[in-house]
Amino acid sequence: MTVVVDASAAVEIALGNEFSQPFQEVLNEADVVLAPDTFPAEITNVFWKYGHHSHLPAEKCQHGIAYCLDLIDDYVPTQY
């Protein structure tokens, strides 16, 4: 099964938030995990906001970014 992950689902998983378990279960069953090529920028932006506005420690932000990026097998171009 091929799964496409967006930034909000990946962040939910990385932070272990309320809805992370169902997302994680889907990813566990996936053969291939795809994301749009804007995904790294989106993830970085989200964790920057968590660090800046919610005072999430920089180490946790960096770990979250790396974790999210490791979820992805390949990126799909958003422009042709």
C-alpha positions in Angstrom: 0.0 0.0 0.0 1.2 3.5 -0.9 0.5 6.3 1.6 0.8 10.0 1.2 1.7 11.9 4.3 1.2 15.6 4.9 3.0 17.7 7.4 0.2 17.8 10.0 0.0 14.0 10.3 3.8 13.7 10.5 4.0 16.3 13.2 1.2 14.6 15.1 3.2 11.3 15.0 6.5 12.9 15.9 5.0 14.7 19.0 3.0 11.7 20.1 -0.2 13.8 20.1 -3.7 12.7 20.6 -4.3 11.3 17.1 -0.8 9.9 16.5 -1.7 6.3 17.0 -4.1 5.9 14.0 -1.6 7.7 11.7 1.3 5.5 12.9 -0.8 2.4 12.3 -1.3 3.3 8.7 2.3 4.1 8.2 3.3 0.8 9.7 1.3 -1.0 7.1 2.5 1.1 4.1 4.9 -0.3 1.6 5.8 3.2 0.3 5.4 6.5 2.1 5.3 9.6 -0.2 5.1 13.3 0.6 5.0 16.5 -1.6 8.4 18.0 -2.2 7.4 21.0 0.0 7.2 18.6 3.0 10.7 19.4 4.4 10.0 23.2 4.4 6.6 22.6 5.9 8.0 20.4 8.7 10.8 22.9 9.5 8.3 25.7 9.6 6.0 23.9 12.0 8.8 23.0 14.4 10.2 26.6 14.2 6.8 27.8 15.3 6.7 25.2 18.1 10.1 26.4 19.3 9.4 30.1 18.9 5.9 30.3 20.2 5.4 27.2 22.4 9.0 27.2 23.6 9.6 23.6 22.6 13.4 23.1 23.2 15.6 23.3 20.1 16.8 19.7 20.6 13.2 18.4 20.5 12.5 20.5 17.4 15.5 19.2 15.6 14.6 15.6 16.6 11.1 16.2 15.4 12.3 17.4 12.0 14.6 14.5 11.6 11.9 12.0 12.7 9.4 13.5 10.2 11.9 13.4 7.3 12.8 9.8 8.1 9.2 8.8 7.6 9.3 9.6 3.9 10.5 7.2 1.2 10.1 9.5 -1.7 8.9 13.0 -2.6 6.4 13.9 -5.3 7.0 17.1 -7.2 4.4 19.8 -6.7 5.2 21.5 -10.0 5.6 20.1 -13.5 
